[in-house]
Amino acid sequence: MSIDSVETFLAVLQRTQVLTPQEAQDIAHQLSPHFTDPHELAHYLVELEWLTTYQVRLLFSNRWEELTIGPYLILDRLGEGGVSEVFKAWDTVKGRIVALKVLHQHLTNHSGAVRQMQRELQTVTRLSHPNIIRTFDATQIGEMYYFAMEFVEGLDLDRYIRRCGPLPIQEACDYIRQVAQGLQHAHQLGLVHRDIKPANLFLSVPGGGWDGEAASLRRTADPIIKILDWGLARVRPDADLPLDSPQAEGNQGETAVDWDAEKGALIGTADYIAPEQARDPTLVDIRADIYSLGCTLYFLLTGQPPFYGRSLMQKLLQHQDAERPHVRKIRPDVPEELAAVVQRMMARCPEERYAIPLLAAGALRPFSAAATRPSSSPKIVRPPKTSTAVRPLSARQAEPKA
């Protein structure tokens, strides 16, 4: 239905159920008589926060069917990756804002992309830790795969560093320490992330937000780092799991063909990939994640990845053969003891790294902001118990446009 009048605009709003019946009725009776152009009415509803700019764009592009996915009402588009895209959405059943990750529609017949999405669906539902994005719901409807995650304000560490530059030492160490704690939880479930990098680490500041002019975060609480994107995660081959556990069932379901498909493939990101992972991604354990985490710490302290290369192959070869770069050459104020921690995390041989993330977290704690706080545990804000769904959009009464 093409929107060419206020009347058709109101009809589309009612048909899509983007607004409640009462809101749609209020618009029809109180606002529409004051508008002759549907675009002007839509813009006014955006100003009132009854609609979002993204919703209006879909409505006027005759793509209104994209406004709902299962029980979720799409509010905005947050970004995309090679396999999926992420939306800000309203859970009409639970009454909460979520981040909705959806497999690209053009990949629904691509077996590799579907396997990756299914693997992530299996993985994220097992994880429950303050430093890992929580997943509320994982669903497949026909050929559509999606899952709903907690929605948090902030941005990933890659964009944060590129906007603000290298971090203070305490801040960088505290962020990486938090990631190590999340990875320890995954390790105890037999999982290896295999794509730890700044872009997959989300900086969430409860009660904070962006100061656009200063390009910095406004902080009213301790920042929390959350690990994103478990699409490349696998149960490690040596995981000692009970045969009746969900993890074991998931591992049994991964066929030899699935494993063979990864042999010779690059699984991970060249700037942060462990040497052994580049050689054979099917045999890595948690120490590969520790290596990537060390490279990420180097990036947070210096503003650049540890190795430079004009091509992907150059970077991979440097991870394999080059001497580990010393962070103090770029950042002289880094203590020698901390530089040694970075070197150990980035050791070429897995045996020379910390055996588990918990040990890396312990080594970083004396240099982190957590060392000056009574407790090193991130603060967890529990939502109030309520049975009443509250709409995300403002419901304040609108005055007709003059």
C-alpha positions in Angstrom: 0.0 0.0 0.0 1.6 3.2 -1.2 1.2 6.2 1.2 0.0 9.1 -0.9 -2.3 10.8 1.6 -2.9 11.2 5.3 -5.8 8.7 5.1 -3.6 6.0 3.6 -0.9 6.8 6.2 -3.4 6.2 9.0 -4.6 3.0 7.4 -1.0 1.7 7.2 -0.5 2.6 10.9 -3.5 0.7 11.9 -2.6 -2.3 9.7 1.0 -2.6 11.0 0.0 -2.1 14.6 3.1 0.0 15.1 1.0 2.1 17.5 -1.6 1.0 20.0 -5.3 1.2 18.8 -5.8 4.1 21.2 -2.8 6.0 19.8 -3.9 5.4 16.3 -7.4 6.6 17.2 -6.0 9.8 18.9 -3.9 10.6 15.8 -7.0 10.1 13.5 -9.3 12.2 15.6 -6.9 14.9 17.1 -4.0 15.3 14.7 -4.9 14.3 11.2 -7.3 17.2 10.7 -4.4 19.5 11.1 -2.2 17.9 8.4 -2.6 17.5 4.6 0.8 16.0 3.9 1.4 12.5 5.3 5.2 13.2 5.5 4.6 16.2 7.7 2.4 14.2 10.0 5.0 11.4 10.2 7.7 13.9 11.0 5.6 15.3 13.8 5.0 11.9 15.2 8.8 11.4 15.2 9.2 14.6 17.2 6.6 13.3 19.7 8.6 10.0 19.9 5.6 8.0 18.9 7.5 6.8 15.8 11.1 6.5 14.9 12.9 7.8 11.8 13.7 4.3 10.8 10.0 3.2 11.1 8.9 6.1 9.0 11.5 5.3 6.3 10.1 1.7 6.1 6.5 2.8 6.1 7.0 5.3 3.2 9.2 2.7 1.3 6.2 0.3 1.3 8.3 -2.1 3.4 6.0 -2.0 6.5 6.1 -5.8 6.8 9.7 -5.4 8.0 8.5 -3.6 11.1 7.7 -6.8 12.9 9.7 -10.0 13.5 7.8 -12.5 15.5 6.7 -10.7 18.7 9.2 -7.9 18.2 8.4 -4.4 16.9 11.4 -3.0 15.1 12.4 0.5 16.3 15.8 1.1 14.6 18.6 -0.5 12.8 21.9 -0.7 14.8 24.3 -2.3 12.4 25.2 -5.4 10.4 27.9 -8.0 9.9 28.7 -10.5 7.2 26.0 -12.9 8.3 23.4 -10.9 10.2 22.0 -7.5 11.0 21.1 -6.1 14.4 18.0 -4.0 15.3 16.7 -2.2 18.3 13.3 -3.7 19.0 10.5 -3.7 21.4 9.4 -7.0 22.9 5.6 -6.8 22.8 5.3 -9.8 25.1 7.8 -9.0 27.8 7.6 -5.3 27.5 11.3 -4.4 27.1 13.8 -3.0 24.7 16.0 -5.7 23.1 18.8 -6.0 20.5 17.5 -8.3 17.8 20.1 -10.2 15.7 18.6 -11.5 12.4 20.2 -13.6 9.7 20.5 -11.8 6.4 17.5 -12.9 4.3 19.7 -13.4 1.2 21.8 -15.9 3.2 18.9 -18.2 4.3 19.9 -20.7 1.6 23.6 -20.4 2.3 24.5 -23.5 4.4 27.6 -22.0 5.9 25.9 -18.8 7.1 22.9 -20.8 8.5 25.4 -23.1 10.4 27.1 -20.1 11.8 23.9 -18.6 13.0 22.6 -21.9 14.4 25.9 -22.4 16.2 25.6 -19.0 17.8 22.0 -19.6 18.8 23.2 -22.8 20.5 26.1 -21.0 22.2 24.6 -17.8 23.5 21.7 -19.6 25.3 24.3 -21.4 27.5 26.1 -18.2 28.6 25.1 -16.3 31.7 27.7 -13.8 33.0 27.8 -10.0 33.7 30.6 -9.6 31.0 28.7 -11.4 28.3 25.6 -10.0 26.5 22.6 -11.9 27.8 20.3 -13.6 25.4 16.6 -13.7 26.2 15.1 -15.7 23.3 16.5 -17.7 20.3 14.0 -18.6 17.6 13.7 -20.0 14.1 10.5 -19.1 12.1 10.6 -20.9 8.8 13.9 -19.8 7.1 14.3 -16.8 9.5 16.8 -17.1 12.3 16.9 -14.5 15.1 17.6 -14.1 18.7 16.9 -11.3 21.2 19.7 -9.9 23.4 19.8 -7.4 26.2 20.0 -3.8 24.8 22.7 -1.7 26.3 23.8 1.9 25.6 27.4 2.4 24.6 29.7 1.4 21.7 32.4 -1.2 20.9 36.0 -0.7 21.9 37.2 -0.4 18.4 35.1 2.7 17.7 35.8 4.0 21.2 39.6 4.0 20.7 39.4 5.4 17.2 37.4 8.3 18.5 39.1 8.9 21.8 42.6 7.5 21.3 44.6 5.1 23.6 43.2 4.6 27.1 44.7 5.3 30.5 46.5 2.3 31.8 44.1 1.5 34.6 41.1 1.8 32.3 42.6 -0.5 29.6 43.6 -3.1 32.1 40.2 -3.0 33.8 38.4 -3.6 30.5 40.6 -6.5 29.5 40.3 -8.0 33.0 36.5 -8.0 32.7 36.7 -9.7 29.3 39.0 -12.4 30.9 36.4 -13.0 33.5 33.7 -13.5 30.8 36.0 -15.8 28.9 36.7 -17.8 32.1 32.9 -18.5 32.3 32.9 -19.6 28.6 36.0 -21.8 29.2 34.2 -23.6 32.1 31.5 -24.4 29.6 34.0 -25.8 27.1 33.7 -22.9 24.7 36.3 -21.0 22.7 35.2 -17.6 21.2 37.8 -17.5 18.4 37.1 -13.9 17.4 38.1 -11.8 20.4 38.9 -8.3 19.1 38.0 -4.7 20.1 35.0 -4.6 17.7 33.4 -7.6 19.6 33.8 -6.0 23.1 31.0 -3.6 24.0 31.6 -0.7 26.4 28.3 -0.3 28.4 28.0 2.6 30.8 24.9 2.2 33.0 23.1 5.6 33.2 25.6 7.2 30.8 25.7 8.2 27.2 27.7 10.0 24.5 28.8 13.6 24.8 28.9 14.2 21.1 31.1 17.3 21.1 33.7 15.8 23.5 33.5 12.4 21.8 33.7 10.8 25.2 31.4 8.8 27.4 29.5 10.5 30.2 29.9 8.2 33.2 27.5 7.9 36.1 28.5 4.3 37.0 31.4 1.9 36.5 31.7 0.9 32.9 31.0 -2.8 32.1 32.5 -4.6 29.1 30.4 -7.2 27.4 31.6 -9.8 24.9 29.6 -9.9 21.7 29.3 -12.1 18.6 29.7 -15.8 19.4 29.1 -16.9 15.8 32.6 -18.4 15.4 32.6 -20.0 18.9 33.1 -23.8 19.1 33.1 -26.4 21.9 36.8 -27.2 22.2 37.7 -30.7 21.1 39.0 -31.8 24.5 36.0 -30.5 26.4 35.1 -33.0 29.1 31.3 -32.6 29.1 28.6 -35.0 30.4 26.9 -36.8 27.5 23.5 -35.5 28.4 24.5 -31.9 28.6 23.4 -29.3 26.0 27.0 -28.6 25.2 27.7 -32.2 24.5 24.6 -32.6 22.4 25.7 -29.5 20.3 29.2 -30.9 19.9 27.8 -34.3 18.8 25.7 -32.5 16.2 28.7 -30.9 14.5 29.5 -33.3 11.7 33.0 -34.2 10.4 32.0 -32.3 7.2 31.4 -29.2 9.3 34.8 -29.5 10.9 36.5 -30.3 7.6 34.9 -27.1 6.0 37.0 -25.0 8.5 40.3 -26.7 7.7 42.4 -24.3 5.6 39.9 -21.5 6.2 40.7 -18.3 8.1 38.5 -18.3 11.2 39.0 -15.1 13.1 40.4 -11.6 12.4 43.9 -11.1 11.0 44.9 -8.3 13.4 44.2 -10.4 16.5 44.3 -14.1 15.5 46.5 -16.5 17.4 49.2 -18.2 15.3 47.9 -21.8 15.9 44.3 -20.6 15.0 45.5 -19.4 11.6 47.1 -22.8 11.0 44.1 -24.9 12.1 41.0 -23.3 13.7 39.5 -26.6 14.6 42.2 -27.5 17.2 42.4 -24.3 19.3 41.6 -24.0 23.0 41.1 -21.0 25.3 44.7 -20.0 25.0 43.9 -18.7 21.5 41.4 -16.3 23.0 44.0 -15.2 25.6 46.4 -14.4 22.7 43.7 -12.3 20.9 42.9 -10.6 24.2 46.6 -9.7 24.6 46.5 -8.2 21.1 43.4 -6.3 22.1 45.1 -4.9 25.3 48.0 -3.8 23.1 45.5 -1.9 20.9 43.8 -0.3 23.9 47.1 1.0 25.2 48.6 2.1 21.9 45.7 2.8 19.5 47.0 0.3 16.9 47.1 -3.5 16.5 50.4 -5.2 17.4 51.4 -6.0 13.8 51.3 -4.0 10.7 50.8 -5.4 7.2 49.5 -4.1 3.9 47.9 -7.5 3.2 46.1 -10.1 5.3 48.9 -12.6 4.5 51.6 -10.2 5.8 49.7 -9.9 9.1 49.3 -13.6 9.5 53.0 -14.2 8.9 54.0 -11.6 11.5 51.8 -13.4 14.1 53.6 -16.6 13.1 57.2 -15.5 12.9 57.8 -11.9 14.0 59.2 -10.9 17.4 56.4 -9.8 19.8 56.2 -6.0 19.8 57.0 -4.3 23.1 54.2 -2.0 24.2 56.7 0.4 26.0 58.2 1.4 22.7 55.0 3.2 21.9 53.7 3.8 25.4 56.8 4.4 27.8 54.5 5.0 30.8 53.4 1.4 30.8 55.1 -0.3 33.8 57.6 -3.1 33.0 55.5 -5.6 34.9 52.4 -4.8 32.8 54.5 -5.0 29.6 55.5 -8.5 30.7 51.9 -9.4 31.1 51.1 -8.2 27.6 54.1 -10.2 26.2 53.0 -13.4 28.0 49.4 -13.1 26.7 50.8 -12.6 23.2 53.4 -15.4 23.4 53.8 -17.3 20.1 53.5 -20.7 21.7 50.3 -21.5 23.6 52.2 -23.2 26.4 53.9 -19.9 27.2 50.7 -18.0 27.7 48.4 -18.0 30.8 46.7 -21.4 30.9 43.2 -20.0 31.6 41.6 -16.5 31.5 41.3 -16.3 35.3 45.1 -16.2 35.6 45.3 -13.4 33.1 42.6 -11.5 35.0 44.6 -11.9 38.2 47.7 -10.6 36.5 45.9 -7.5 35.3 44.1 -6.6 38.4 47.0 -4.8 40.2 47.1 -2.4 37.2 43.4 -1.9 36.7 40.9 0.5 38.1 39.4 -2.4 40.0 42.4 -2.4 42.3 41.3 0.9 43.8 37.7 -0.2 44.4 36.4 -2.3 47.3 35.0 -4.9 44.9 36.1 -5.9 41.4 32.8 -7.3 40.4 30.8 -5.3 37.8 27.6 -3.9 39.2 24.5 -5.7 38.0 21.3 -3.8 37.7 18.3 -6.1 38.1 15.1 -4.9 36.3 12.2 -4.3 38.6 9.6 -7.0 38.7 6.5 -6.0 36.9 3.7 -7.6 35.0 2.7 -4.5 33.1 4.2 -3.9 29.7 5.3 -0.3 29.2 5.6 1.0 25.7 9.0 2.4 24.7 7.6 5.4 23.0 6.5 8.5 24.8 2.8 8.5 25.5 2.5 12.1 26.4 -0.6 13.9 25.0 0.2 15.8 21.8 -1.0 19.3 21.1 -2.2 19.7 17.5 0.3 21.5 15.2 -0.7 25.1 14.6 
